[in-house]
Amino acid sequence: MDKLAKWCIWLRRRSFFRVAQRTFAVLMPIATVGAFFQVLQYSVFAPESFIYNIFDFDKIMSDRFWDIGTTLSQCVVEVIFGLFCLFTVYFSASFTAKIYRKDATMAGISALTSLLVMIYLFQLGLTGRISLLTGGYLGFQYTSFALLLGYGVGQVFHWLGADYESVNYEHTKLVQDRAITALKPTLVTVIGGIAIGGILYVVISKVKANFSLTSIVSPVENSNNLLLTVPATALASFLSWLGLEAPILDLSNMAGSAAAIANLTYVLRQGAVWKVPYPYLGGSMISIYGVMGGCGAILALDVAILIWGRRKESETVAKMNLWPLLFSSSRGFLVGLPVILNPIYALELVLVPVVNMLIAALAIFLHIVPTPVYTVLTGTPGPLVPFFATNGNWPTLIFTIFLFCLDVVMMIPAVKLDNRTKILLKDYEMEDDRHV
């Protein structure tokens, strides 16, 4: 445990991981607020949601109240998570510049400009239209790209920018001097953004006719072969830990799959649940058991921290995000802990969905539980997702509770490693202070 903890400390003290931790720390409040409003949008005001139907809001909620609630919740979610890359790239560049005592404000502005230039050219090559805020490329699912770009811009200021010491008050002359001094790294940064955006424009313009994300995801969603779906789930889970949320979201879409429709049609016509054409269907296995509707492994980690955690900061974040996590909104917790790019949680977050799918496939093979074929309401709590996906099969509910408890137990080593890392980190800081 000490060796692992020391390795995690060494890794987290590298400049990139220090920047990532500080960026996520400052973005934690808005991410948590966004997670609560996401619950309102997808679980309270959405007619296809779990809470909306349980409380029969269609009858007791007035149309005016529904319109106001839907508009406000969607507004907050779109502003926070739809533009999350803007916040990330700014603070990533700022904190990188601060590490090397450079102008953090100018680095952040330069990083924002470069990102928008790149997205502008990318969208132009992809759709032929000028668009910045549509397409989702500034959204939460591409956080790691913004983090890397901001870190790169900060390194440009590290090598080309002048040293900067903050002062309590800056009059206009000092601000002008800062701007002039930062002209060289800013120019290099913007030109670099134009160059990368131009390359993306050329590449996308040539391959867009032959490239489709659906063509990559569809074989996994419609596959009945665990040798394909399990490695794909592990890879998508790892990318999610890196901050790329899109792959796991696309893979866990079972509703639009042709094979999923075939399974549902068979059950409705034959009235039998044990002989469906695709018993181990990729989209269903990933959505229902792998991620349990969206954040099964993250919810298990939250519960493990609340039970075995010894760090006040982690417990506070876990308590604040327990309610959103219950209704499949994990972004506040991913940023607030943080989980993204945290080496302590990487292995468990990859293993838990894989183990869930393999155990579930064995249970389906042994006819302990049926194959999930029914569409589940949005915002359904993760441990209840398989129960409703099998039309209220009680053995499935018992099996899922067992599976979730196993997930929590699998998270214990990571939580204990985090506790031990905190202790060793305090020792390192005290030793550094003594040397000073």
C-alpha positions in Angstrom: 0.0 0.0 0.0 2.8 2.4 0.9 4.6 1.7 -2.5 1.3 2.4 -4.4 0.7 5.5 -2.3 4.2 6.8 -3.0 3.8 6.2 -6.7 0.5 8.0 -6.8 2.0 10.9 -4.9 4.9 11.0 -7.4 2.5 11.0 -10.3 0.2 13.6 -8.8 3.1 15.9 -8.2 4.0 16.1 -11.9 3.1 19.5 -13.3 0.3 18.2 -15.6 -1.5 16.4 -12.8 -1.0 19.3 -10.4 -2.7 21.6 -13.0 -5.5 19.1 -13.5 -6.2 18.8 -9.7 -6.2 22.6 -9.3 -8.4 23.1 -12.3 -11.0 20.6 -11.1 -10.8 22.0 -7.6 -11.8 25.5 -8.7 -14.5 24.1 -11.1 -16.0 21.9 -8.4 -18.7 24.4 -7.2 -20.1 25.0 -10.7 -19.9 21.3 -11.6 -21.9 20.4 -8.4 -24.5 23.0 -9.1 -24.8 21.8 -12.7 -25.2 18.2 -11.5 -28.2 19.2 -9.3 -29.8 21.1 -12.2 -29.1 18.1 -14.4 -31.2 16.0 -12.1 -34.0 18.5 -12.4 -33.8 18.5 -16.2 -33.6 14.8 -16.8 -35.3 13.3 -13.7 -38.0 15.8 -12.6 -39.1 17.8 -15.6 -38.6 15.2 -18.3 -41.8 13.3 -19.2 -39.8 10.1 -19.9 -38.0 10.3 -16.5 -38.3 8.2 -13.4 -39.3 10.8 -10.8 -41.8 12.5 -13.2 -43.7 9.2 -13.7 -43.4 8.0 -10.1 -45.1 11.1 -8.8 -47.4 11.5 -11.8 -46.3 15.1 -12.4 -48.2 15.1 -15.7 -51.4 15.5 -13.6 -50.2 17.5 -10.6 -47.8 19.9 -12.2 -49.1 22.9 -14.1 -48.0 23.6 -17.6 -46.6 27.0 -16.7 -44.5 25.6 -13.8 -43.3 22.8 -16.1 -42.3 25.3 -18.8 -40.4 27.5 -16.3 -38.7 24.5 -14.6 -37.7 22.9 -17.9 -36.3 26.2 -19.3 -34.3 27.1 -16.2 -32.8 23.7 -15.6 -31.9 23.3 -19.3 -30.4 26.8 -19.3 -28.1 26.1 -16.3 -27.0 22.7 -17.6 -26.2 24.0 -21.1 -24.3 26.9 -19.8 -22.2 24.9 -17.3 -21.7 21.5 -19.0 -22.2 22.7 -22.6 -19.4 25.2 -22.3 -17.3 23.4 -19.7 -14.3 23.3 -22.0 -14.1 27.1 -21.9 -13.7 27.1 -18.1 -11.3 24.1 -18.2 -8.9 25.5 -20.8 -8.8 28.9 -19.1 -7.9 27.6 -15.7 -5.6 24.9 -17.0 -3.5 27.5 -18.8 -3.7 29.9 -15.8 -2.5 27.3 -13.3 0.2 26.1 -15.6 1.5 29.6 -16.0 1.4 30.2 -12.3 3.6 27.2 -11.6 6.3 28.8 -13.6 5.6 32.3 -12.3 4.2 33.6 -15.6 1.2 35.8 -16.5 -1.7 33.5 -15.7 -4.4 35.9 -16.9 -2.9 36.4 -20.4 -2.2 32.6 -20.6 -5.9 31.9 -19.9 -7.1 34.4 -22.5 -4.7 33.0 -25.1 -5.9 29.5 -24.4 -9.5 30.5 -24.8 -8.8 32.1 -28.1 -6.9 29.1 -29.4 -9.6 26.7 -28.4 -12.3 28.8 -30.1 -10.2 29.1 -33.3 -9.7 25.3 -33.4 -13.4 24.6 -32.8 -14.4 27.2 -35.4 -12.2 25.6 -38.1 -13.2 22.0 -37.0 -16.9 22.8 -37.2 -16.4 24.5 -40.6 -14.7 21.5 -42.0 -17.3 19.1 -40.5 -20.6 20.8 -41.4 -19.6 23.6 -43.8 -21.3 26.1 -41.5 -19.8 28.7 -39.1 -20.7 27.5 -35.6 -19.1 27.6 -32.2 -21.7 26.9 -29.6 -23.4 24.0 -31.4 -22.2 20.5 -31.9 -21.2 19.9 -28.3 -17.4 20.2 -28.9 -17.1 22.7 -26.0 -19.0 20.4 -23.7 -18.0 18.3 -20.7 -17.4 15.2 -22.7 -14.2 16.7 -24.2 -12.8 18.0 -20.9 -9.4 16.2 -21.3 -8.8 17.9 -24.7 -9.3 21.4 -23.1 -7.1 20.4 -20.2 -4.3 19.3 -22.5 -4.6 22.4 -24.7 -4.6 24.7 -21.6 -1.5 22.9 -20.3 0.2 23.3 -23.7 -0.5 27.0 -23.8 0.8 27.4 -20.3 4.0 25.7 -21.4 4.3 28.2 -24.3 4.1 31.0 -21.7 6.6 29.1 -19.6 9.2 29.2 -22.4 8.4 32.5 -24.1 6.7 34.6 -21.5 8.3 37.0 -19.1 8.4 36.4 -15.3 5.5 37.9 -13.5 4.8 38.7 -9.8 1.3 39.6 -8.8 0.8 43.0 -7.1 -2.1 44.2 -4.9 -3.0 47.0 -7.3 -2.2 47.5 -10.9 -2.8 50.8 -12.6 -3.3 51.1 -16.3 0.4 51.5 -17.2 1.3 48.1 -15.5 -1.6 46.4 -17.2 -0.4 47.8 -20.6 3.1 46.6 -19.9 1.8 43.1 -19.1 -0.2 43.0 -22.3 2.8 44.1 -24.4 5.1 41.6 -22.6 2.6 38.8 -23.3 2.3 39.6 -27.0 5.0 37.1 -28.1 3.6 34.0 -26.4 0.0 35.0 -27.2 0.9 35.3 -30.9 2.6 31.9 -30.9 -0.4 30.4 -29.1 -3.0 31.8 -31.6 -0.9 30.8 -34.6 -0.6 27.4 -33.1 -4.3 27.2 -32.7 -4.8 28.3 -36.3 -2.3 25.6 -37.5 -4.0 22.8 -35.5 -7.4 24.0 -36.6 -6.3 24.2 -40.2 -5.0 20.6 -40.0 -8.3 19.5 -38.5 -10.2 21.3 -41.2 -8.3 19.6 -44.0 -8.5 16.2 -42.5 -12.2 16.4 -41.5 -13.1 17.8 -45.0 -11.5 14.8 -46.6 -12.7 12.0 -44.4 -16.1 13.2 -43.2 -17.9 11.4 -46.0 -16.3 8.1 -45.1 -16.3 8.5 -41.3 -19.1 8.1 -38.8 -19.0 7.4 -35.1 -22.1 5.2 -35.6 -20.1 2.9 -37.8 -17.7 2.3 -34.9 -20.2 2.0 -32.1 -22.9 0.1 -33.9 -20.9 -3.3 -34.1 -20.4 -3.2 -30.4 -24.0 -2.3 -29.5 -25.3 -5.0 -31.8 -22.7 -7.6 -30.9 -23.6 -10.8 -29.0 -19.9 -11.6 -28.4 -18.5 -10.8 -25.0 -15.0 -11.0 -26.4 -15.8 -7.8 -28.3 -18.1 -5.9 -25.8 -16.0 -6.5 -22.7 -12.7 -5.0 -24.1 -14.7 -2.2 -25.7 -16.3 -1.4 -22.3 -12.8 -1.5 -20.6 -11.4 0.9 -23.2 -14.5 3.3 -23.0 -14.2 3.3 -19.1 -10.6 4.2 -19.3 -11.3 7.0 -21.7 -14.0 8.2 -19.3 -11.4 8.3 -16.6 -9.2 10.4 -18.9 -12.1 12.8 -19.3 -13.6 11.6 -22.6 -17.1 10.8 -21.7 -18.5 10.4 -25.2 -17.5 6.8 -25.9 -19.1 5.2 -22.9 -22.3 7.3 -23.4 -22.5 6.1 -27.1 -21.8 2.4 -26.2 -24.5 2.3 -23.5 -27.3 3.4 -25.9 -29.5 0.3 -26.1 -32.7 1.9 -27.3 -31.7 2.5 -30.9 -30.0 -0.8 -31.5 -31.5 -3.1 -34.1 -30.6 -6.1 -32.1 -32.3 -4.6 -29.0 -35.5 -4.1 -31.0 -35.3 -7.7 -32.1 -35.0 -8.9 -28.5 -37.9 -6.8 -27.4 -40.1 -7.9 -30.3 -39.3 -11.6 -29.5 -40.3 -11.1 -25.8 -43.6 -9.3 -26.7 -44.6 -11.9 -29.4 -43.5 -15.1 -27.7 -44.0 -14.1 -24.0 -40.6 -15.8 -23.2 -37.6 -14.1 -21.7 -35.0 -16.9 -21.8 -34.6 -17.5 -25.5 -34.1 -14.0 -27.0 -32.0 -13.8 -30.2 -29.2 -11.8 -28.5 -28.9 -12.8 -24.8 -25.6 -11.0 -24.3 -26.3 -7.9 -26.4 -23.6 -5.3 -26.1 -25.7 -2.2 -25.7 -27.9 -3.8 -23.1 -25.1 -5.4 -21.1 -23.1 -2.2 -21.0 -26.0 0.1 -20.2 -27.8 -2.1 -17.7 -25.0 -3.9 -15.9 -21.7 -2.2 -17.0 -22.6 1.3 -16.0 -26.1 0.6 -14.5 -27.8 3.4 -16.3 -24.9 5.8 -16.3 -22.9 5.9 -13.1 -23.1 2.6 -11.2 -19.3 2.4 -10.5 -19.2 6.1 -9.6 -22.1 5.6 -7.1 -20.3 2.6 -5.6 -17.2 4.7 -5.1 -19.3 7.4 -3.5 -20.8 4.9 -1.0 -17.4 3.4 -0.3 -16.0 6.9 0.5 -18.9 7.6 2.9 -18.3 4.3 4.7 -14.5 3.9 4.7 -13.2 7.4 3.8 -11.0 9.2 6.2 -10.5 12.4 4.3 -12.9 15.3 5.2 -12.7 16.8 1.7 -13.6 13.6 0.0 -16.5 12.9 2.4 -17.8 16.4 1.8 -17.8 15.9 -1.9 -19.4 12.5 -1.6 -22.2 13.8 0.6 -22.9 16.7 -1.7 -23.1 14.5 -4.8 -25.0 11.5 -3.4 -28.4 12.8 -4.5 -27.3 13.6 -8.1 -25.5 10.2 -8.4 -28.6 8.3 -7.3 -30.3 9.8 -10.4 -27.4 9.2 -12.8 -25.8 12.6 -12.7 -22.1 12.0 -12.0 -20.3 15.0 -13.4 -20.2 17.0 -10.2 -18.6 14.0 -8.4 -16.1 13.4 -11.3 -14.8 16.9 -11.1 -15.2 17.5 -7.3 -13.3 14.5 -6.0 -11.7 14.6 -8.6 -12.1 11.2 -10.3 -10.9 12.3 -13.7 -7.2 11.7 -14.2 -6.8 10.6 -10.5 -4.5 7.5 -10.6 -5.9 6.2 -7.4 -9.3 5.3 -9.0 -8.2 4.3 -12.5 -8.0 0.5 -12.1 -11.3 0.2 -10.2 -13.2 2.3 -12.6 -12.1 0.1 -15.5 -12.5 -3.2 -13.7 -15.9 -2.7 -12.1 -18.0 -2.4 -15.3 -16.1 -5.4 -16.8 -16.7 -7.5 -13.7 -20.4 -6.5 -13.6 -20.8 -7.6 -17.3 -19.1 -10.9 -16.9 -21.0 -11.9 -13.7 -24.3 -10.7 -15.3 -23.5 -12.8 -18.5 -22.9 -15.8 -16.3 -26.2 -15.2 -14.4 -28.0 -15.0 -17.8 -26.4 -18.2 -19.0 -27.4 -20.0 -15.8 -31.0 -18.6 -16.2 -30.7 -16.8 -12.8 -31.8 -13.5 -14.4 -33.3 -12.8 -17.8 -31.8 -10.7 -20.5 -32.8 -7.0 -20.1 -34.9 -5.9 -23.1 -37.1 -3.0 -21.9 -36.2 0.6 -22.1 -35.7 2.3 -18.7 -36.9 5.7 -17.7 -34.1 8.4 -17.6 -32.8 9.2 -14.1 -33.6 5.7 -12.7 -31.3 4.9 -9.8 -28.5 2.7 -10.9 -29.3 -0.4 -8.7 -32.9 -0.3 -10.0 -32.1 -0.2 -13.7 -31.8 -4.0 -14.3 -35.0 -4.5 -12.3 -37.1 -2.2 -14.6 -35.2 -3.4 -17.7 -36.5 -6.9 -17.0 -40.1 -5.7 -16.4 -39.9 -6.0 -12.7 -38.2 -9.4 -12.3 -37.6 -9.8 -8.6 -34.6 -12.2 -8.8 -32.9 -9.6 -11.0 -33.4 -7.0 -8.2 -31.8 -9.3 -5.6 -29.0 -10.1 -8.0 -28.4 -6.4 -8.8 -28.2 -5.5 -5.0 -25.6 -8.2 -4.6 -23.7 -6.9 -7.7 -23.8 -3.3 -6.3 -22.5 -4.4 -2.9 -19.7 -6.2 -4.7 -18.9 -3.0 -6.6 -18.7 -1.1 -3.3 -16.4 -3.8 -1.9 -14.2 -3.6 -5.0 -13.8 0.2 -4.3 -12.4 -0.3 -0.8 -8.8 -0.7 -1.9 -8.9 2.6 -3.8 -10.5 4.4 -0.8 -7.9 3.0 1.6 -5.1 3.9 -0.9 -6.5 7.5 -1.0 -6.5 7.6 2.8 -2.9 6.4 2.9 -1.8 8.8 0.2 -3.2 11.7 2.2 -1.2 10.6 5.3 2.1 10.3 3.3 1.4 13.6 1.5 1.2 15.4 4.9 4.5 13.8 5.9 6.2 15.0 2.6 4.8 18.5 3.2 6.1 18.6 6.8 9.5 17.3 5.6 9.7 20.0 2.9 8.8 22.7 5.5 11.7 21.5 7.8 14.1 21.7 4.9 13.0 25.2 4.1 
